Amino acid sequence: METKLSDVVALTRDMVRTPSLSGEEGNVAALVAERMRALGFSVSVDRNGSVIGTMGPEGTDIALLFDGHLDVVPVSGSWTHEPFGGEIVDGKLYGRGSTDMKGGIAAAICGVADAAVSGQLKRRVAVSASVLEEVIEGHAIASVLDICQPGAVVICEPSKLHVKTGQKGRMEILLTLHGKPAHAASPECGVNPLHAAARALIALDAIELPTSQELGDALLVPTDIVSSPYPSISMIPIATTIRFDRRVLPGETQEQVIAEIEHCLRDAGVQDFNVAVTGDQVTTYTGEKSSPSRFLPAWQLDDAHPLKQHALSAVKAAGLEPQIGTWRFCTNGSESAGRRRIPTIGLGPGNEEDAHTIDESVELSQLESAREIYKQLVLLMAA
């Protein structure tokens, strides 16, 4: 006979058992909306398919928004546990999305519901289960924030229950170098953009990038290179495009980063090129299409901000020793804090290094602790 599970563990398992690749989150969104309603949330679904649940007195402002994403990355490699089985072994729940980040959403739903049962809420609190974050951070939460307009945001990404006060942002950059096609047997008749690409990579590898004491170094990492046409058989290609992942720090702008790259290339003698930020089209499970820019700003919460102090107090109230840090990866906080300047922290169950891995899992104890921390934070900020 199966052991009865707590509501936060049971909800996490049910969500893990409902596959939800990016753009295919409809079934898990329906599950989350149903469970929210059963717990007393007022529930709506926005145009992108993100589920928004609110608790507290109608007509009051939203003091706090807990945000998590419903989509997961594809399963790869050889797993010892069924990727969508939600198996529980030795105090861990296994499955794709358990850590990244269905456990965080489940803990937020249960924690907010617990706080509401106390009858102490004087302001509303919201939980958003947003879509497409694995494809483009910040895009889907933008419409959620338009609706909720919260006073503060908690990003429930895995953090080992540490309070995260910032993150690097990121840019997806395409550097296209133009050439002149010719037969490969007569290369002198053309201009080979691959030669320019080689010079560009060497020059950009040596570019001086800023650093931050809290967030570390900015990064510029080439991730792929493609010639046009591809494959270019027996022919000098007409163009070569290099994709870069640029990790940005607070205060860096899209225009500044592009200008620095262009200046570096010209100094290295590279000519006939253009640099652009990508804006590939995305489609939600509701059919909504858009082409968001892949510039996601960095953010850093001020040390003295009350949100940070409340978060530390909530962790203590849950019986844990508070720890502070920052994330290396990008989150929906790029929209809430980076663009909109809404006070934001990160705090969620699960270990960051387990995200996107084979046999992804989350500790049941972290799910229970996250639920209690979220409850305590709601009581501190909305009661």
Secondary structure, DSSP 4 states (H G I P E B T S, - for coil): -PPPPPHHHHHHHHHHTS--BTT--HHHHHHHHHHHHHTT-EEEE-TT--EEEEES-TTS-EEEEEEEE--BPPP-S--SS-TTT--EETTEEESTTIIIIIHHHHHHHHHHHHHHHTT--SSEEEEEEES-TTTSTTHHHHHHHHHH--S-EEE-S--TTPEEEEE-EEEEEEEEEE-B--BTT-GGGSB-HHHHHHHHHHHHHT----EETTTEE-EEEEEEEEEESSS-TTB--SEEEEEEEEEE-TT--HHHHHHHHHHHHHHTT--SEEEEE----EE-TT--EE---SEE--EE--TT-HHHHHHHHHHHHTT----EEEESS--THIIIIIIT---EEE--SS-GGGTTSTT-EEEHHHHHHHHHHHHHHHHHHH-
